[in-house]
Amino acid sequence: MSHHGYILRVRAVGDTRELLAPSVGIFTPSVAQGEIVSAGQSIGAIEVLGVRRALVVPDGVAGRVAQRIGGTRTRVPVQYGDALIAVSTASVTDTSTPTAARATEAGTSLSFVAPMSGRFYGRPSPSEPAFVSVGDRVTHGQTVGLLEVMKTFNRLVYQGDELPTHATVERILPKDGDDVVRGDPILLLDSAES
């Protein structure tokens, strides 16, 4: 446990890894069934006596969320040792290395990941349009969102040696106001030239 969160314990069940509740509390998940998770990523938070702490995927665990406690519920009471999520490691080859870009599944998709932990915002203000939308083409140097860290807003700029100069946004993973951890995927991208 750290001051800000818990690195989760793992129970291996075949080609699945169950991430276990560190204590009794209320689990608020930030990942859905079918999403890809990797080491260092937050899967949500646990609230114990009014204190919320992030729940972080430990080193060596990466894969697709096969099952989540509570189904689609957003707040789930849990006991110590309950399996919060089950991660299928058979469906993903290597997503455990945090980099600026990560290949997913067949290697045709890339992801732009959070360079640091904070709260994600996809638009400059609630009344303004999003920096990027699904289907948009992004270019190196383009702002794709904001990351609030300690009450300071930092621009998320599309850049990185492993990212193509131009790419198309396939999916925006976090919603406005979602907390992200360094290495969490922000955008799923298609680098194929059209």
C-alpha positions, 0 to 999 in steps of 0.5 A: 500500500502507498499513501495514494493507492494500493498495488493489488495482489494477484491470484492465478487461475489458469490463463486468468489473473484475478486482482483481489480487494485489499480491504473491506470497502466500496469499489468504484471501477474505472474499467469495463469488461473487454478493456485492456489493462496493464501494469501500473494502470488504475482499475478504479478506487476503493473507499474505506471510511470516507477515504478513496485510494486508487487500485493499481495493476501490479507488475507482470499483469496485462490482458483483457478484463474478462469479468468484473465484480458487480457487473455494470454497477458503479459502486460495489461493496467488497470484502477483503480478498474478493476478486475485483476483476479477472484479467485474461492474459491469453488475449494480449501478448505484451502490454505490460511495458509502459511506452508512449505507444503500445501495440494492441491485439493484431498490432495494427492499433496503437495507443497514446498513453498518459505521461503522468497520473492526473484527472483527464479532460477532453475539452478546454471547458464544458461549453467548448468542443472536444480537442479530438473526437473518434475519427479525427486525424491527429498530428505530432504536436497537436493537443488531444486533452488536458491532465489536471495534476495538483490543480494545474492543467497540463496539455496532453500533446500527441507526440512520441518516438514510437507514434506515427506522425499522423494517426486516426483516433479509433477510441477515446478511453477515459471520460471527462473527469476520469482519473488516469495513472501514468501509462493508462491508454488515453487514445486508441489509434489507427496508423494506417494511411488512408 
